[in-house]
């Protein structure tokens, strides 16, 4: 009995060896959220929590317009791009300067990836703080480049921060959910919604609205605006989205919810390995196959062109030779015409000489005629 139980519970040597042979890559946590939702304080709290767990993270700041950071930062975009100089040099406003700074930084993002590769054995988490204006990152080319580069290299999780007190309004709550849906379907990466500031108001109401459609309907009926009908319809559409959504309550002030958050991160990493990575590998195979087929097609077209080129050159040469022969015939005709003209002139001269002789000796001619 005991031997059977130990045999079933103990892992096989091959399984242990294979698990130890596969190094675990660090997890990239990309933090997004509306302005004022508490992204920076959220990063400060989870950074302090990881330091207390003796697993300090590698922190990257992608906000070029922030004045001060309340946490230590390993890589700072402000060391590469000067936000105020960009605004002055290109005559841009605040948002335009942030977009341009991110675009300039994304041109050197391969250098950041090489730095992350060197430090991947030292850290378990890579934390990325983004600009306060969420649309500057989510809908810009630089945001797409950064996110896709991270998602193709490391397990990447998108964390969307929501302001819980403001989301107590059902219309504001629906606006946040729509933005979360748009980000999820844009990046197609594991997604976590963090209901921040639960020390002010508990996030229980948001969870109930996601699970029970009628509770949200009763809450929205208390609002009197033209957008209530739209929100009522959207709540039905987002029902499937709510069912598969990871949602965690969090307090950046007290630290409540840190454990639940990292449990959600582990679950998201599992999804990345079994869903996103598989789909990404399929997409890479299809892309490489398309490129291979295109190269083969171009090579075949080139070979066909090389095979038909000599005949084309020969045809051109024949046409050129024909033109040369035609030119030679024209020259011969000109020479014959010149010779004929010379002969005609000579005959005319001889006839004139004959007439002249006849005029000088008319009697001789008459005598001959009488005879």
CORMONOR-V997212 format. One record per residue. RES is the residue in one letter. SS is DSSP state (2 for helix, 1 for strand, 0 for the rest). PSI is psi in degrees with one decimal (999 if undefined). Layout:
# CORMONOR-V997212
res/ss/psi
RES/SS/PSI
RES/SS/PSI
This chain:
# CORMONOR-V997212
res/ss/psi
X/0/-48.4
X/2/-39.8
X/2/-36.7
X/2/-42.4
X/2/-39.9
X/2/-35.0
X/2/-37.2
X/2/-32.9
X/2/-30.6
X/0/134.5
X/0/150.9
X/0/152.8
X/2/-35.7
X/2/-39.0
X/2/-42.2
X/2/-41.4
X/2/-41.4
X/2/-36.7
X/2/-38.3
X/2/-26.5
X/2/-24.2
X/0/107.0
X/0/141.4
X/0/126.3
X/0/148.2
X/0/156.2
X/1/129.9
X/1/121.2
X/1/110.3
X/1/114.5
X/1/121.6
X/1/160.6
X/1/160.6
X/0/160.0
X/0/129.8
X/0/3.3
X/0/-15.0
X/0/36.6
X/2/-46.6
X/2/-43.5
X/2/-32.0
X/2/-46.4
X/2/-37.4
X/2/-42.0
X/2/-47.2
X/2/-27.2
X/2/-45.0
X/2/-38.5
X/2/-43.0
X/2/-34.4
X/2/-38.4
X/2/-26.4
X/0/7.9
X/0/27.5
X/0/71.4
X/0/141.1
X/0/170.3
X/1/115.9
X/1/133.6
X/1/125.7
X/1/123.9
X/0/14.2
X/0/105.6
X/0/-13.6
X/0/2.4
X/0/141.4
X/0/-49.7
X/0/148.3
X/0/130.1
X/0/15.6
X/0/155.3
X/0/143.7
X/0/132.1
X/0/-43.1
X/1/127.5
X/1/127.6
X/2/-25.1
X/2/-19.4
X/2/-17.6
X/0/-40.8
X/0/131.5
X/0/109.8
X/2/-44.6
X/2/-37.0
X/2/-36.6
X/2/-42.7
X/2/-39.8
X/2/-41.8
X/2/-39.1
X/0/5.7
X/0/56.4
X/0/161.5
X/0/-176.2
X/2/-49.3
X/2/-40.2
X/2/-36.9
X/2/-35.6
X/2/-44.2
X/2/-45.4
X/2/-38.7
X/2/-42.4
X/2/-38.8
X/2/-41.4
X/2/-38.9
X/2/-36.1
X/2/-21.7
X/0/-20.6
X/0/21.1
X/2/-22.6
X/2/-30.8
X/2/-39.4
X/2/-39.1
X/2/-38.4
X/2/-35.9
X/2/-41.2
X/2/-37.1
X/2/-38.0
X/2/-27.5
X/2/8.3
X/0/-23.3
X/0/-12.6
X/0/-20.6
X/0/152.8
X/0/-26.8
X/1/137.7
X/1/118.7
X/1/134.8
X/1/120.5
X/1/135.4
X/0/167.6
X/0/154.7
X/0/-33.4
X/0/102.5
X/2/-35.8
X/2/-23.1
X/2/-34.5
X/2/-46.4
X/2/-31.9
X/0/19.0
X/0/160.2
X/2/-35.8
X/2/-39.9
X/2/-40.4
X/2/-42.1
X/2/-47.1
X/2/-46.5
X/2/-44.9
X/2/-35.8
X/2/-40.9
X/2/-43.5
X/2/-27.6
X/2/-14.6
X/2/-42.9
X/0/160.0
X/1/119.5
X/1/134.7
X/1/129.7
X/1/125.2
X/1/118.8
X/1/118.6
X/1/127.5
X/1/142.0
X/1/105.3
X/0/-45.2
X/0/-41.2
X/2/-30.5
X/2/-1.4
X/2/-23.7
X/0/123.2
X/2/-32.9
X/2/-42.1
X/2/-38.3
X/2/-44.7
X/2/-36.5
X/2/-42.3
X/2/-40.4
X/2/-38.5
X/2/-39.4
X/2/-38.3
X/2/-40.6
X/2/-43.3
X/2/-40.0
X/2/-40.6
X/2/-46.6
X/2/-15.4
X/2/-47.5
X/2/-24.1
X/0/47.1
X/0/160.3
X/1/139.5
X/1/137.0
X/1/131.1
X/1/122.9
X/1/115.5
X/1/96.2
X/1/164.5
X/0/41.4
X/0/-8.4
X/0/-19.8
X/0/-48.6
X/0/137.8
X/0/149.6
X/0/10.3
X/2/-38.6
X/2/-37.7
X/2/-40.6
X/2/-38.8
X/2/-38.6
X/2/-35.9
X/2/-34.6
X/2/-34.3
X/0/113.4
X/2/-36.3
X/2/-34.1
X/2/-40.9
X/2/-36.2
X/2/-43.2
X/2/-33.7
X/2/-37.6
X/2/-22.1
X/0/-19.0
X/0/-14.8
X/0/138.8
X/0/91.4
X/0/166.8
X/0/-16.8
X/0/-2.2
X/2/-39.8
X/2/-39.4
X/2/-44.5
X/2/-36.2
X/2/-41.1
X/2/-39.0
X/2/-31.7
X/2/-32.2
X/2/-38.4
X/2/-37.8
X/0/6.6
X/2/-42.2
X/2/-35.3
X/2/-42.1
X/2/-35.1
X/2/-31.9
X/0/19.0
X/0/133.0
X/1/121.2
X/1/127.1
X/1/131.9
X/1/141.4
X/0/147.9
X/0/114.4
X/0/-19.9
X/0/-45.7
X/0/-20.6
X/0/5.8
X/0/133.3
X/0/1.8
X/2/-43.2
X/2/-46.5
X/2/-35.1
X/2/-46.7
X/2/-23.9
X/2/-40.6
X/2/-35.8
X/2/-42.4
X/2/-41.3
X/2/-38.4
X/2/-36.3
X/2/-36.9
X/2/-41.5
X/2/-39.7
X/2/-45.5
X/2/-36.1
X/2/-15.6
X/2/-62.9
X/2/-45.2
X/2/-38.0
X/2/-45.6
X/2/-38.3
X/2/-39.9
X/2/-39.4
X/2/-41.8
X/2/-38.8
X/2/-40.3
X/2/-43.1
X/2/-40.5
X/2/-45.5
X/2/-35.8
X/2/-42.1
X/2/-42.3
X/2/-39.4
X/2/-44.2
X/2/-37.9
X/2/-41.3
X/2/-42.6
X/2/-40.6
X/2/-43.0
X/2/-39.3
X/2/-40.6
X/2/-41.5
X/2/-38.7
X/2/-41.6
X/2/-41.7
X/2/-40.6
X/2/-38.8
X/2/-35.1
X/2/-35.1
X/2/-9.5
X/2/-41.9
X/2/-42.2
X/2/-37.1
X/2/-38.8
X/2/-40.9
X/2/-41.3
X/2/-41.3
X/2/-37.6
X/2/-40.8
X/2/-44.7
X/2/-36.2
X/2/-39.7
X/2/-40.4
X/2/-40.9
X/2/-38.2
X/2/-41.4
X/2/-38.7
X/2/-38.7
X/2/-38.0
X/2/-42.3
X/2/-39.4
X/2/-38.3
X/2/-39.4
X/2/-40.8
X/2/-38.3
X/2/-40.2
X/2/-43.3
X/2/-41.4
X/2/-37.2
X/2/-41.8
X/2/-41.3
X/2/-38.9
X/2/-39.6
X/2/-41.3
X/2/-40.1
X/2/-40.2
X/2/-41.6
X/2/-43.5
X/2/-40.8
X/2/-40.6
X/2/-41.7
X/2/-36.1
X/2/-36.8
X/2/-39.5
X/2/-38.8
X/2/-42.4
X/2/-39.5
X/2/-40.9
X/2/-40.0
X/2/-36.3
X/2/-37.5
X/2/-35.1
X/0/72.0
X/2/-32.3
X/2/-39.9
X/2/-38.2
X/2/-40.7
X/2/-41.4
X/2/-42.1
X/2/-34.6
X/2/-38.8
X/2/-41.2
X/0/999
